[in-house]
Amino acid sequence: MKNWNKFNGLLAVAALAMGCETIETKACTLIGCESGLTVALQAATWPSGSWRVEAKVGDETRSCTVTIPLPSDGQAVCAGALRLGTSGSALVAAQQSLSSVHLPDTPTAVTLTVLRDGSVLASKTFSPSYTSSEPNGPGCGPTCTQANAALNW
């Protein structure tokens, strides 16, 4: 076995001396990412009531309704084609808010509307500009396509 290890070592040295390329290994990390459009929701106040967010993508309208005060368990609000981010579920109602809307696909245009107790507070059409990234390095996957925007009122 000792002779075999010496032989392998000599082969490696000979290969380097002859100008042979060495085999490089790719080191990839395990960072995750999520594709889609994320719109930050920014309001001066978030009074108690029934909040509804609607996203019109082509002929499809997606929506999610949540009530402030928020459930204290901090669970995600709505899932699937439209997801709402919330903030402060463990705090008093006056410190709670909706923080964002996430659409997991990459629409070329979307109209977002925010309503409270049936009244429209804000509405805006977005034409997102997406960028792709590979957070674990080139060729390591996943590749995510993302855009960010903000809706203020």
C-alpha positions as CSV (number, residue, x, y, z in Angstrom):
1,M,0.0,0.0,0.0
2,K,2.9,2.3,0.8
3,N,4.3,1.9,-2.7
4,W,0.9,2.6,-4.3
5,N,0.6,5.9,-2.4
6,K,4.2,6.9,-3.5
7,F,3.3,6.0,-7.1
8,N,0.1,8.1,-7.0
9,G,2.1,11.0,-5.6
10,L,4.8,10.6,-8.3
11,L,2.1,10.6,-11.0
12,A,0.6,13.9,-9.7
13,V,4.0,15.5,-9.6
14,A,4.8,14.3,-13.2
15,A,1.4,15.5,-14.4
16,L,2.1,19.0,-13.0
17,A,5.6,19.0,-14.4
18,M,4.2,18.2,-17.9
19,G,1.8,21.1,-17.7
20,C,-1.3,19.0,-17.3
21,E,-4.3,20.9,-15.8
22,T,-5.4,19.9,-12.4
23,I,-9.1,19.2,-11.8
24,E,-10.8,22.0,-9.9
25,T,-13.8,21.3,-7.7
26,K,-16.6,23.8,-7.5
27,A,-17.6,25.0,-4.1
28,C,-21.3,25.9,-3.8
29,T,-23.1,27.3,-0.9
30,L,-26.7,26.4,0.1
31,I,-28.3,29.8,0.1
32,G,-32.0,29.7,-1.0
33,C,-33.9,32.4,-2.9
34,E,-37.4,32.9,-4.1
35,S,-38.4,34.2,-7.5
36,G,-41.2,36.8,-8.0
37,L,-42.3,40.3,-7.4
38,T,-42.2,41.8,-3.9
39,V,-43.9,45.1,-3.3
40,A,-43.3,46.9,0.1
41,L,-46.4,48.4,1.6
42,Q,-45.7,51.8,3.3
43,A,-48.5,53.7,5.0
44,A,-48.5,56.5,7.6
45,T,-50.9,54.5,9.8
46,W,-52.4,51.0,9.9
47,P,-55.7,51.4,11.8
48,S,-57.7,48.4,12.9
49,G,-60.1,47.0,10.3
50,S,-60.5,44.7,7.4
51,W,-57.6,45.1,5.0
52,R,-57.7,43.7,1.4
53,V,-54.9,43.6,-1.1
54,E,-55.8,42.9,-4.8
55,A,-53.3,42.2,-7.6
56,K,-54.6,42.2,-11.1
57,V,-52.4,40.3,-13.5
58,G,-53.7,40.1,-17.0
59,D,-57.3,38.9,-16.7
60,E,-56.8,37.4,-13.3
61,T,-57.4,39.1,-10.0
62,R,-55.7,37.7,-6.9
63,S,-56.6,38.9,-3.4
64,C,-56.0,38.4,0.3
65,T,-58.0,39.8,3.2
66,V,-56.6,40.2,6.7
67,T,-57.9,41.9,9.8
68,I,-55.9,44.2,12.1
69,P,-55.4,43.3,14.9
70,L,-53.5,40.4,13.4
71,P,-53.5,36.9,14.8
72,S,-50.9,36.6,17.5
73,D,-49.5,33.3,16.2
74,G,-47.5,35.2,13.4
75,Q,-48.6,32.7,10.8
76,A,-48.3,33.7,7.1
77,V,-51.3,35.4,5.7
78,C,-52.6,33.9,2.5
79,A,-50.5,31.6,0.4
80,G,-50.0,30.7,-3.2
81,A,-50.4,33.3,-6.0
82,L,-50.5,36.3,-3.5
83,R,-48.9,36.3,-0.1
84,L,-48.9,39.2,2.4
85,G,-46.1,39.9,4.8
86,T,-47.2,41.2,8.2
87,S,-45.4,43.0,11.0
88,G,-45.9,43.2,14.8
89,S,-48.4,40.4,15.3
90,A,-47.2,40.1,18.9
91,L,-47.6,43.8,19.5
92,V,-50.7,45.9,20.3
93,A,-52.9,46.6,17.3
94,A,-51.7,50.2,16.9
95,Q,-48.2,48.8,16.1
96,Q,-49.2,46.2,13.6
97,S,-49.1,46.5,9.8
98,L,-48.9,44.8,6.5
99,S,-45.3,44.9,5.3
100,S,-45.4,43.5,1.7
101,V,-47.1,41.7,-1.1
102,H,-45.3,38.9,-2.8
103,L,-46.3,37.4,-6.2
104,P,-44.3,34.2,-6.8
105,D,-44.4,34.6,-10.6
106,T,-42.8,37.3,-12.7
107,P,-45.7,39.3,-14.3
108,T,-44.8,42.0,-16.8
109,A,-47.5,44.2,-15.4
110,V,-49.6,44.2,-12.2
111,T,-52.0,46.6,-10.7
112,L,-52.0,46.5,-6.9
113,T,-54.9,47.9,-4.9
114,V,-55.1,48.3,-1.1
115,L,-58.5,48.6,0.6
116,R,-59.5,49.1,4.2
117,D,-63.1,48.3,5.2
118,G,-64.0,48.4,1.4
119,S,-62.5,51.8,0.7
120,V,-59.6,52.1,-1.8
121,L,-56.6,53.6,-0.1
122,A,-54.0,53.2,-2.8
123,S,-53.7,51.7,-6.3
124,K,-50.8,51.6,-8.7
125,T,-49.8,49.7,-11.8
126,F,-46.2,48.3,-11.9
127,S,-44.1,47.2,-14.8
128,P,-41.3,45.4,-13.0
129,S,-37.8,45.2,-14.2
130,Y,-36.5,41.7,-13.1
131,T,-32.9,40.7,-12.4
132,S,-31.6,37.1,-12.2
133,S,-29.1,35.9,-9.6
134,E,-27.3,32.8,-8.6
135,P,-26.7,33.3,-4.8
136,N,-24.7,30.1,-4.5
137,G,-22.3,31.0,-7.4
138,P,-22.4,30.4,-11.2
139,G,-23.8,27.0,-12.1
140,C,-24.6,26.1,-8.5
141,G,-28.4,26.8,-8.6
142,P,-30.9,27.9,-7.8
143,T,-31.3,30.8,-10.2
144,C,-33.9,33.3,-9.0
145,T,-35.6,36.1,-11.0
146,Q,-36.7,38.9,-8.7
147,A,-38.1,42.5,-8.7
148,N,-38.9,44.9,-5.9
149,A,-41.2,47.9,-5.8
150,A,-43.0,50.0,-3.2
151,L,-46.6,51.3,-2.8
152,N,-46.9,54.3,-0.5
153,W,-49.9,56.2,0.7
